[in-house]
Amino acid sequence: MNSRDKKSPSPSGRGVGERVSQLDHAKHLRANQTDAEQRLWYHLRAHRFMNLKFRRQALIGPFIVDFVCMEYKLIVEADGSQHGGDDDARRDAWLKKQGFTVLHFWNHDILQQTDVVLEAIRQGFIALSPSPPPPLPEGEGSKDASARTGFDVSSYTIANPNTHE
């Protein structure tokens, strides 16, 4: 079986076990979100969360991730009881090698402690965000030096806090 194919219920009703493309499978997952995914998507969609763009049930390499902010390479996963095994560990290791940071949250935490989960995601972004450069010492640079102490995210390398190298 091709790694881009997966046996699952066919989104078009063609039958269980029929091979469907990863794209079709992602579309099926978007149309059939869990309650926890729906709750999280409500907060993450349409730049509602920290004015960031998220995609849901997005293809990244051979995997489908629940939510991803490509700008910061941050993935948010809503995990049910079927998650946490060796397959997830291999998947997370592959995503990490691609430069992604993966945050996992249990479905019941998303549903019962949404604000806590959103704060943890916010903290994840803060950890990935570059710090603004320190202001120039007095007397150095021109009069408008303070105007240049802002920062452009695109000019910084965002460190992956999961990397311990």
MOCORQUI-V490521 format. One record per backbone hydrogen bond with DSSP energy under -0.5 kcal/mol. CO is the residue of the C=O (numbers start at 1). NH is the residue of the N-H. E is the energy in kcal/mol with one decimal. If there is no record, write none. Layout:
CO|NH|E  CO|NH|E
//
This chain:
2|5|-2.0  4|22|-1.2  6|8|-0.6  6|20|-1.5  10|13|-1.8  15|10|-0.7  15|18|-1.0  18|8|-1.0  20|6|-1.7  21|25|-2.5  22|26|-2.8  23|27|-2.3  24|28|-2.3  25|29|-2.5  26|30|-2.4  27|31|-1.9  28|32|-0.9  30|33|-0.6  34|38|-2.5  35|39|-2.4  36|40|-2.5  37|41|-2.9  38|42|-1.9  39|43|-1.1  40|44|-2.0  41|45|-2.5  44|47|-0.5  45|48|-2.0  47|51|-0.7  48|50|-0.8  49|52|-2.1  52|54|-0.6  55|68|-2.2  58|65|-2.8  60|63|-2.1  63|60|-3.1  63|65|-0.5  65|58|-1.5  66|57|-2.9  67|76|-2.5  68|55|-2.2  68|70|-0.7  69|72|-0.6  69|73|-1.0  69|74|-1.9  73|75|-0.5  73|101|-2.5  74|69|-2.7  75|103|-3.0  76|67|-1.4  77|79|-0.7  77|105|-2.2  79|107|-2.7  80|83|-1.6  85|89|-1.8  86|90|-2.5  87|91|-2.4  88|92|-2.9  89|93|-2.2  90|94|-2.3  91|95|-2.5  92|96|-2.5  93|97|-2.0  94|98|-1.2  95|100|-2.4  96|99|-1.8  101|75|-3.3  101|103|-0.5  103|77|-3.2  105|79|-3.4  106|109|-0.5  106|110|-2.0  107|111|-2.3  108|112|-2.4  109|113|-2.7  113|116|-0.5  113|117|-2.1  114|118|-2.8  115|119|-2.0  116|120|-2.0  117|121|-2.2  118|122|-2.5  119|123|-2.5  120|124|-1.8  121|125|-2.0  122|126|-2.3  123|127|-2.3  124|128|-1.3  125|129|-1.4  137|140|-2.0  142|145|-1.7  143|146|-0.5  144|147|-0.9  144|148|-0.6  145|148|-1.3  146|149|-1.0  151|153|-0.6  152|155|-2.1  153|156|-1.8  156|158|-0.6  157|159|-0.6  159|161|-0.7  160|163|-2.0  162|164|-0.6
//
